[in-house]
Amino acid sequence: MSSHVSQKEARPADISYPRWFGGSASCMAVLLSHPFDLIKVRMQTVQNGAKEGFIRTGLHIVQSEGTRGLYHGLSAGFMRSLTYGTSRIALYEELKMSAKKSDQPLTVPRLAIMAAVSGFAGAIFGTPSDIANVRMQNDRSLAVQHRRNYKNVFDAWIQMKRHEGWRAFTQGLWTNCFRSGIMTASQLASYDSFKRLLQSVAKTNEERPLIHFGASVLASLVATSISSPMDVIRTQLMSSSQKKSVLNIVRQLTRDEGFRWLFRGWTPSFIRLGPQTIATLVALEQHKRIYRLIKTGKD
């Protein structure tokens, strides 16, 4: 019995999966999570605190902009997944594979460090599309004379370069990198840890969809709570064309709202991260499952 289990555990680890799987899975998740991300951005950029809750904000968008309004900036969302999603998951998988080949135990602290490094690096590639995404999502909430009216992510980049120069592509870069590092650590590392825990509770080493689902929900709770303050600051930095410092934003938010701003938009963030995390990681697991079937003929 133990021999059978060890072979089963070793089988997926012996396969080198294509590194674009993370970007593909992330793009699938965007179709589900983009409306929640847009609502979160609208709540985080409103002046003097979020005056409307998640449901009321969503209903207001649908009433004033139609259902399509929930998908403003989708092209930038896809581009973010192809850049940030691909690079962070690919690097994380590569680091895990290297650790396994070196017989290093994948402890929770080691997983967290590898995930943090992967998220930080991924954000460097993903920040330009992230900026376009935030601006396009928030555009319809601005007064008509202040709207940018980007047609798609490429038009956004062209206009950003034309009107603001290259600095526009790095606006909020380091805040985004640190936020992405923290979120990826709390998301991917906690997912792997929770998956192990649930497999232990279920007394199985099998890759079951129900275990993937449960681990994803728990990971999204951790990720949302830990990354929320950095997410608010990141959105404030990226939505503005003016140069702002993190310290000034923190001071202004604290002066206007007290410390409530730390979790402004937490509900839509969780509602977004939950489906996104579940869809991304379950889709990633299915990518791997299909690839194993093609390569080995076994699940």
Buried (B, 14 or more C-beta within 10 A) or exposed (E): EEEEEEEBEEEBEEEEBEBBBBBBBBBBBBBBBBBBBBBBBBBBBBEEEBEBEBEEBBEBBBEEBEEEBBBBBBBBBBBBBBBBBBBBBBBBBBBBBEBBEEEEEBEEEBBBBBBBBBBBBBBBBBBBBBBBBBBBBBBBBEEEEEEBEBEBBEBBBEBBEEEBEEEBBEBBBBBBBBBBBBBBBBBBBBBBBBBBBBBEEEEEBEBBEEBBBBBBBBBBBBBBBBBBBBBBBBBBBBBBEEEBEBEEBBEEBEEEBEEEBBBBBBBBBBBBBBBBBBBBBBBBBBBBBEBBEEEEEEE
